[in-house]
Amino acid sequence: MIKLVALSLLIYVVCATHITELSFKDFDATIDNNFALVEFVPQKCFECAEPRKNFELIVKSLRNSTNVTFGRIMCSNENDQYLCEKYKVNQEKPVLKFFHSSFYNPFDYDRVLDSKALYQWMDRKMTPNPQEVSNLSEINALRDKYHAQNVSVVVGFFPNQDTQIYRKWLEITTTKALEFLVYAECIACAEDALKEFDVEAKQQKIVVLNYDKSVNGTTNFATLINYLAILGNPALDNLNNNTLIRFQTSKIPVCIIYLDENTMWNNKDMVEIYNNVKEVAKIFLGKVMFFYAHYEKFVQDHFKRVRLEPLPLPKVIMFVEGGGLAYVFNSSGTEPLGQWVSNVLADKATPVLRSQPVPAKNDGPVKIAVAESITRYLNDPELDTVMMFYVPKTVEYIAFDPIYHELAKNMSEVEKLVFSKIDITENDIPRLRMPSLPAIYVYPAHNKDNPVLFEGKRTAAELRKFLNKHCKKSREFLTEKRKKAANLENKRDEL
């Protein structure tokens, strides 16, 4: 047992020797030496053993393939705590920061910790941006290098550097949201490159060499950033920790095919499906963002969201309106995937609605609506429906909800008027403009397809005035009811 412990310690020490233990005395000299990757270990680090061990093994594998200095700062050392405060290290796990002598602030490494990903990331940070190229051979070499890493290359062609467009180009190359791309510039480029990429002499043009081998060019700088954000990525990309932000912030629909990444490359049928999806993705490039993903990572989020069992594979889900609506492709049906995507975009497909359970008892003055039951309130041609869309526990909702309930109770005699509300955090809802929440809409009985948004002050008097204006059916019913009551009272007086 003692021998095993001694062997483990020996292995640990051997790995650790590839990392320089830094202190406040030698820190500045180390980071000023061109390139340095420093691991900051927080003072209160309860889960540090495994990440530190992984980092040490990775450093061991990279030490001979890069000129980066690897160091470590222990924030538990009293004299070194100011360094951790300076670089805002307050997490409960080790933090990696890459120091480049040409930049004042370090770069944070926030990706999956493996040797290949780390090496490629550091290589990108050490490479000048934009890189200088002069001919077709250099452009092709750059493209081949980064396409092997699933990265697109953006090349700027300029006759000289003394133009307003060139200055805009430099701004784009330093845009943080587009840092996943590699940039190169060809000033007074050789004729073979101009001919290859259809660039006229003295023309200023940006060409995107996409990872999927397609090429897109533009001279419209007004839309270039949006163009790069969408088209600068693979037509069919892998959804992982590095690309998740693109899915979460996408302004266009996202289509995901879920596979078993552990076995798919050894399964001919799955490879064929992957290739088919990739061809469809190329057709919708710029209109729909396509990903393939390992299904086990998304069982709780995506599959639960659409109430779908993950197996058998593959499964395809399309998210529209920032994930507000989700559609499931019937892979066993006869409809081709491309046609289905077109139907979703044309609003000709049926979404899978996220919904709370339909309440077993719902006889209060304000009816509780859920996604599965909302149409019974919104579509009834005999009713004027008042619907409040809300987010629970917000200050605005807590303040207005009692007013809404009290008004509903006071107007309960109007049988053609229904008050209801729906929690939009738990239910998918129709496409509506919601400038603020809670949002109150009236669905008039005579015009259900055109709901009217209440934009007055959140008081009972203002809302009652709004309802009196737009709820014609209820107003007519109440007028008739009061007329009958008055006639009955007159008859009693006559008797």
Secondary structure, DSSP 8 states (H G I E B T S, - for coil): -HHHHHHHHHHHHHHHTTSEE--TTTHHHHHTSSEEEEEEE-SS-TT-HHHHHHHHHHHHHHTTT---EEEEEETTSGGGHHHHHHTT--SSS-EEEEEETT-SS-EEE-S---HHHHHHHHHHHHS-SSEE--SHHHHHHHHHHHHTTT--EEEEEES-S-SHHHHHHHHHHT-GGGTTSEEEEEET--HHHHHHTT--TT--EEEEE-TTS-EEEE--TTSHHHHHHHHTS-SEEE-STTTHHHHHH-SS-EEEEEE-TTTGGG-HHHHHHHHHHHHHHHHTTTTSEEEEEEGGGGIIIIIHHTT----SS-EEEEEETTTTEEEE--TTSSS-HHHHHHHHHTT-S--B-------S---SSEEE--TTTHHHHHS-TT-EEEEEEE-TT-HHHHHHHHHHHHHHHHTTT-TTEEEEEEETTTS-------SSSSEEEEE-TT-TTS-EE--S-SSHHHHHHHHHHH-HHHHHHHHHHHHHHHHHHHHHHH-
